[in-house]
Amino acid sequence: MDKVSQNYDLQVLARISSLKITAMNLVDGLLTGQHRSRHKGSSVEFAEYKDYTPGDEIRHIDWKVAGKTDQYHVKQFEQSTNLKCTILLDASGSMAYRSLVDKGESKFDYACNLVAGLSYLFLKQFDAVGLTSFNNQVVKHIPPRSKPSHLQHILHGLSTLSAEGVTQIEDVLAGLAERLQGRSMLILISDFLARDQDIQKSLKLLRSRGLEVILFHVLHPDELNLPFEGDTVFESLEDDPMVGLDPIDVREGYQKAIQEQIDHLKNISNGLGVDYALMDTSIPLQQSLSYYLIKRKSLIKI
């Protein structure tokens, strides 16, 4: 392995570890103090082995394997479930935006942490979850699975993604509508910053096929308020031309336009029975997700 590849692998591993810690802290924090009942249903099938550790159920030790290898392995089981969730993540260039002032996390970082947290939550509930990332086409597709180890596949997928390219939501949604089965869930995480895009038709198609749909609208406070001062050159993270102006001249009109877009998405969602949640990246993810899940208790089985 050359030095560049080794550094890349270490960066990927560090990113995976960071996402996993964030996901576990996020979800365990949400579930603290709540009594979670066992997942309903009795159909289970063997999923994988794990090394025996004190406290594991002795009855789940595979004694045949122990007799052959002199090592103790515990069988883990995958519970069959009616819920399969695909998380659709916007990985286009506009998602890479971060503040030039505080150099904090980008919208894409925030969205990846949201994906990790939701994935961990679904798998903790024995539900199947997968990940599809896109810009103007599908970039990566990880099919839904409910094995505990599937979280590692999703985290690895997230760790190798970067936000680049232009946004094309409609075509991606139309393609997914052909593949996803009814009684499934689709969670779309995006900033919805795309020209000449109206996803109402696509959402209507998804709903007509019996899919449950949730929209997480991720925006940075700079995009909500346009707080910049003095002559400023705005450079697109996708394919729009650069624009030079004094933000004070357009701030009022811009704030009205972005609010109209938010209201438009809300109205479309309400009309189609789609859940909508605005995620302001200046608000801690646990706080925003907790607020949403309080409104929607079906994601946490109490």
C-alpha positions as CSV (number, residue, x, y, z in Angstrom):
1,M,0.0,0.0,0.0
2,D,1.4,3.4,-1.0
3,K,1.6,6.3,1.4
4,V,-1.3,8.2,-0.3
5,S,-3.6,5.2,-0.1
6,Q,-2.6,4.5,3.5
7,N,-3.4,8.1,4.5
8,Y,-6.8,7.9,2.6
9,D,-7.7,4.7,4.5
10,L,-6.8,6.3,7.8
11,Q,-9.0,9.3,7.0
12,V,-11.9,7.0,6.0
13,L,-11.5,5.0,9.2
14,A,-11.4,8.2,11.3
15,R,-14.6,9.4,9.5
16,I,-16.4,6.1,10.1
17,S,-15.5,6.2,13.8
18,S,-16.6,9.8,14.1
19,L,-19.9,9.1,12.4
20,K,-20.5,6.0,14.5
21,I,-19.8,7.8,17.8
22,T,-22.1,10.7,16.7
23,A,-24.9,8.3,15.7
24,M,-24.7,6.4,19.0
25,N,-24.6,9.5,21.1
26,L,-27.4,11.1,19.2
27,V,-29.8,8.1,19.3
28,D,-29.0,7.0,22.8
29,G,-29.5,10.5,24.0
30,L,-32.9,10.6,22.3
31,L,-34.0,7.3,23.8
32,T,-32.7,8.0,27.4
33,G,-35.5,7.7,29.9
34,Q,-37.9,6.1,27.4
35,H,-39.1,2.5,27.8
36,R,-38.7,0.8,24.4
37,S,-40.8,-2.3,23.9
38,R,-39.6,-5.3,22.0
39,H,-40.1,-5.0,18.3
40,K,-43.4,-6.7,17.5
41,G,-43.3,-9.9,15.5
42,S,-41.8,-13.3,16.0
43,S,-40.2,-14.2,12.7
44,V,-36.4,-14.2,13.1
45,E,-33.6,-15.7,11.0
46,F,-29.8,-16.1,11.5
47,A,-27.9,-13.1,10.5
48,E,-24.2,-13.4,11.6
49,Y,-21.8,-14.4,14.3
50,K,-20.1,-12.3,17.0
51,D,-17.4,-13.2,19.4
52,Y,-18.8,-14.3,22.8
53,T,-18.4,-11.7,25.6
54,P,-19.6,-12.1,29.2
55,G,-23.2,-11.3,29.5
56,D,-24.2,-12.8,26.1
57,E,-26.9,-15.4,26.1
58,I,-25.2,-18.8,26.4
59,R,-28.1,-20.5,24.5
60,H,-27.0,-18.5,21.4
61,I,-23.5,-20.0,21.4
62,D,-22.9,-22.2,18.3
63,W,-21.5,-25.3,20.0
64,K,-20.7,-27.0,16.7
65,V,-18.4,-24.2,15.7
66,A,-17.0,-24.1,19.3
67,G,-16.2,-27.9,19.0
68,K,-14.3,-27.4,15.7
69,T,-12.5,-24.2,16.5
70,D,-12.3,-24.1,20.3
71,Q,-13.7,-20.6,20.1
72,Y,-17.0,-19.4,21.2
73,H,-19.2,-17.5,18.8
74,V,-22.7,-16.2,19.5
75,K,-25.4,-16.3,16.8
76,Q,-27.1,-13.0,16.1
77,F,-30.5,-12.9,14.5
78,E,-32.2,-10.6,12.1
79,Q,-35.8,-10.0,12.8
80,S,-38.1,-9.9,9.8
81,T,-39.9,-6.6,9.4
82,N,-42.4,-4.9,7.2
83,L,-40.5,-1.6,7.2
84,K,-37.7,-1.0,4.7
85,C,-36.4,2.5,4.6
86,T,-34.2,4.1,1.9
87,I,-32.4,7.3,2.9
88,L,-31.9,9.5,-0.2
89,L,-29.0,11.9,0.4
90,D,-28.3,15.0,-1.7
91,A,-24.5,15.0,-2.5
92,S,-24.5,17.9,-4.9
93,G,-22.1,20.8,-4.7
94,S,-24.5,23.2,-2.9
95,M,-24.5,20.8,0.1
96,A,-20.8,21.6,0.6
97,Y,-21.6,25.1,1.9
98,R,-20.1,26.1,5.2
99,S,-19.6,29.5,6.9
100,L,-16.5,31.3,5.9
101,V,-16.5,33.0,9.4
102,D,-16.6,30.1,11.9
103,K,-15.4,27.3,9.6
104,G,-17.9,25.0,11.1
105,E,-19.4,21.9,9.6
106,S,-20.9,22.0,6.2
107,K,-24.5,21.2,5.3
108,F,-23.2,17.9,4.0
109,D,-21.5,17.1,7.3
110,Y,-24.7,17.9,9.1
111,A,-26.7,15.7,6.7
112,C,-24.2,12.8,7.0
113,N,-24.6,12.9,10.7
114,L,-28.4,12.9,10.3
115,V,-28.1,9.8,8.0
116,A,-25.9,8.0,10.5
117,G,-28.2,8.8,13.4
118,L,-31.3,7.7,11.5
119,S,-29.6,4.5,10.2
120,Y,-28.5,3.6,13.7
121,L,-32.0,4.2,15.0
122,F,-33.7,2.0,12.4
123,L,-31.2,-0.8,12.9
124,K,-31.6,-0.6,16.7
125,Q,-35.4,-1.2,16.0
126,F,-34.6,-4.1,13.8
127,D,-35.8,-2.3,10.7
128,A,-34.1,-2.4,7.3
129,V,-32.4,0.8,6.1
130,G,-30.3,1.7,3.0
131,L,-28.6,4.7,1.5
132,T,-28.8,6.2,-1.9
133,S,-26.7,9.4,-2.6
134,F,-27.2,11.6,-5.7
135,N,-26.4,14.8,-7.5
136,N,-27.7,14.8,-11.1
137,Q,-27.7,11.0,-10.9
138,V,-27.3,8.2,-8.4
139,V,-23.8,8.3,-7.0
140,K,-23.9,5.4,-4.5
141,H,-26.6,2.9,-3.6
142,I,-26.5,0.6,-0.6
143,P,-29.7,-1.6,-0.4
144,P,-31.7,-1.7,2.8
145,R,-30.7,-4.5,5.2
146,S,-31.5,-5.0,8.9
147,K,-28.4,-6.8,10.1
148,P,-26.6,-5.0,12.9
149,S,-23.4,-4.9,10.9
150,H,-25.1,-3.1,8.1
151,L,-24.5,0.2,9.9
152,Q,-20.8,-0.3,9.1
153,H,-21.6,-0.4,5.3
154,I,-23.6,2.8,5.5
155,L,-21.0,4.6,7.6
156,H,-18.3,3.5,5.1
157,G,-20.4,4.7,2.2
158,L,-20.9,8.1,3.9
159,S,-17.2,8.4,4.7
160,T,-16.2,8.1,1.0
161,L,-18.7,10.6,-0.3
162,S,-18.1,14.3,-1.1
163,A,-20.6,17.0,-2.1
164,E,-20.1,17.9,-5.8
165,G,-21.9,18.3,-9.1
166,V,-25.3,19.8,-9.9
167,T,-28.6,18.9,-8.4
168,Q,-31.2,16.9,-10.3
169,I,-33.8,15.6,-7.8
170,E,-36.8,14.9,-10.2
171,D,-35.0,12.3,-12.4
172,V,-33.6,10.5,-9.4
173,L,-36.9,10.3,-7.6
174,A,-38.6,9.1,-10.7
175,G,-36.0,6.3,-11.1
176,L,-36.4,5.3,-7.4
177,A,-40.2,5.2,-7.7
178,E,-39.8,2.4,-10.2
179,R,-37.7,0.3,-7.9
180,L,-39.0,0.9,-4.4
181,Q,-41.8,-1.4,-3.2
182,G,-45.0,-0.3,-1.5
183,R,-45.0,-0.4,2.3
184,S,-41.6,1.2,2.2
185,M,-40.3,4.5,3.5
186,L,-38.2,7.1,1.7
187,I,-36.4,9.8,3.6
188,L,-35.1,12.6,1.3
189,I,-32.3,14.8,2.8
190,S,-31.5,17.9,0.7
191,D,-31.2,21.7,0.6
192,F,-33.6,21.7,-2.4
193,L,-31.5,24.4,-4.0
194,A,-32.0,23.6,-7.7
195,R,-33.1,25.7,-10.6
196,D,-36.4,24.8,-12.4
197,Q,-37.1,21.9,-10.1
198,D,-40.6,21.1,-9.0
199,I,-40.7,17.8,-7.1
200,Q,-44.4,17.7,-6.6
201,K,-45.0,15.3,-9.5
202,S,-42.3,13.0,-8.3
203,L,-43.6,13.0,-4.7
204,K,-47.1,12.4,-5.9
205,L,-45.8,9.3,-7.9
206,L,-44.0,8.0,-4.8
207,R,-47.1,8.4,-2.6
208,S,-49.3,6.7,-5.3
209,R,-47.1,3.7,-5.0
210,G,-47.8,3.5,-1.3
211,L,-44.5,4.8,-0.1
212,E,-44.2,6.8,3.1
213,V,-42.1,9.9,2.5
214,I,-40.2,12.3,4.8
215,L,-38.4,15.4,3.7
216,F,-35.5,16.9,5.7
217,H,-34.8,20.4,4.4
218,V,-31.2,21.2,5.4
219,L,-30.2,24.9,5.2
220,H,-27.4,27.0,6.7
221,P,-28.4,30.1,8.5
222,D,-26.5,32.2,5.9
223,E,-28.9,30.8,3.3
224,L,-31.9,31.7,5.5
225,N,-30.8,35.3,6.4
226,L,-28.2,36.5,3.9
227,P,-26.2,38.3,6.7
228,F,-23.3,39.4,4.6
229,E,-22.2,43.1,4.6
230,G,-20.6,45.3,1.9
231,D,-19.8,44.5,-1.7
232,T,-19.7,40.7,-2.0
233,V,-19.0,38.3,-4.8
234,F,-21.1,35.1,-4.6
235,E,-19.5,32.1,-6.3
236,S,-21.7,29.1,-7.1
237,L,-20.8,25.6,-5.7
238,E,-22.6,24.2,-8.7
239,D,-22.8,25.6,-12.2
240,D,-24.3,29.1,-11.7
241,P,-22.3,32.2,-12.7
242,M,-20.6,34.4,-10.1
243,V,-22.6,37.4,-9.0
244,G,-21.3,40.6,-7.4
245,L,-23.6,42.8,-5.3
246,D,-24.2,44.5,-2.0
247,P,-26.4,42.1,0.0
248,I,-28.3,44.9,1.7
249,D,-29.8,45.8,-1.7
250,V,-31.4,42.3,-2.1
251,R,-31.7,41.0,1.5
252,E,-35.4,41.7,2.0
253,G,-36.3,40.2,-1.4
254,Y,-34.0,37.2,-0.8
255,Q,-35.4,36.4,2.6
256,K,-38.9,36.6,1.2
257,A,-38.0,34.2,-1.7
258,I,-36.3,31.6,0.5
259,Q,-39.3,31.7,2.9
260,E,-41.7,31.2,-0.1
261,Q,-39.7,28.2,-1.1
262,I,-39.9,26.7,2.4
263,D,-43.7,27.4,2.5
264,H,-44.0,25.8,-1.0
265,L,-42.4,22.6,0.1
266,K,-44.4,22.6,3.3
267,N,-47.7,23.0,1.4
268,I,-46.8,20.4,-1.2
269,S,-45.9,18.0,1.6
270,N,-49.1,18.6,3.6
271,G,-51.2,18.2,0.5
272,L,-49.6,14.8,-0.3
273,G,-49.3,13.4,3.3
274,V,-45.6,13.8,3.3
275,D,-43.7,14.7,6.5
276,Y,-41.6,17.9,6.2
277,A,-38.9,19.1,8.6
278,L,-36.7,22.2,8.2
279,M,-33.2,21.5,9.6
280,D,-31.2,24.7,10.4
281,T,-27.6,23.7,10.7
282,S,-27.0,26.2,13.5
283,I,-29.4,24.2,15.7
284,P,-27.7,21.1,17.3
285,L,-28.8,18.0,15.4
286,Q,-30.0,16.2,18.5
287,Q,-32.3,19.1,19.3
288,S,-33.8,19.3,15.8
289,L,-34.2,15.5,15.4
290,S,-35.7,15.2,18.9
291,Y,-38.2,17.8,18.1
292,Y,-39.2,16.1,14.9
293,L,-39.4,12.6,16.6
294,I,-41.6,14.0,19.3
295,K,-44.1,15.0,16.6
296,R,-43.7,11.6,14.9
297,K,-43.6,8.9,17.6
298,S,-43.8,6.1,15.1
299,L,-40.1,6.2,14.4
300,I,-39.4,5.4,18.1
301,K,-41.4,2.5,19.3
302,I,-42.2,3.2,23.0
